[in-house]
């Protein structure tokens, strides 16, 4: 079984949308797609076969304060406004193709972080209709900048806290070959961050506080595991060939477009290798 694993990264994640659009153009697919945060946001459009959808609505709405802004955070409690981004856009402004998504043979999972256990939650998404889209909303809800999201009775936030690069989880689900799309360039390592804010904001969830404190360890360990999988021939990694300095709340449309174009270019350069790795016709 083959899998595609998609890292998050907020606005940096438009790189992933560029990669996935090239995959759609070239007929690259897999049995399983697993996305974290922005990776989940763009991964669902890949599964539904909606080429260009992500960059289209990013171009149109990234400057809209309802899309991502501190004004939204102050007025709604979420830096990404729930109604606009998870209801208005997919339901009517740039409709998500639910029928195509549900008809796809690809198994789609999103990764969230469970506040009560401090562990990753891997949620299967056979549909994204109605409240089912809350799985993606939870995965993309950044700590400190979002309200917690309840899915199936579990309180969830950004999957990147507990499993930023879920390659090992995809292997446990039966995949034997993985294409992994990262949003940080070669050589990046996450650094420790202060723990006081986490202890204050999430004091009712000590396991989650611990996960926040260890986030850099989890991320860097995942990179070590990924390197080993590459050496064993079980993973092929696509990552930005350059650091364009895109911020997680980037508003500069030219930078957003450049990040998308970088994803397209990097994928095009490796497309033959990717097809060969996955056993697809070249």
Secondary structure as UniProt FT lines:
FT   STRAND          2..6
FT   HELIX           10..13
FT   HELIX           14..26
FT   STRAND          32..36
FT   HELIX           38..47
FT   TURN            48..49
FT   TURN            51..52
FT   HELIX           53..61
FT   TURN            62..63
FT   TURN            65..67
FT   HELIX           70..76
FT   HELIX           82..83
FT   HELIX           84..93
FT   HELIX           98..103
FT   STRAND          107..114
FT   TURN            115..117
FT   STRAND          120..124
FT   HELIX           130..133
FT   HELIX           134..139
FT   TURN            143..145
FT   STRAND          149..151
FT   TURN            152..153
FT   STRAND          154..158
FT   HELIX           159..161
FT   HELIX           167..172
FT   TURN            173..174
FT   STRAND          177..181
FT   TURN            186..187
FT   HELIX           196..201
FT   TURN            202..204
FT   HELIX           206..213
FT   HELIX           215..231
FT   TURN            232..233
FT   STRAND          235..238
FT   TURN            248..249
FT   HELIX           253..278
//
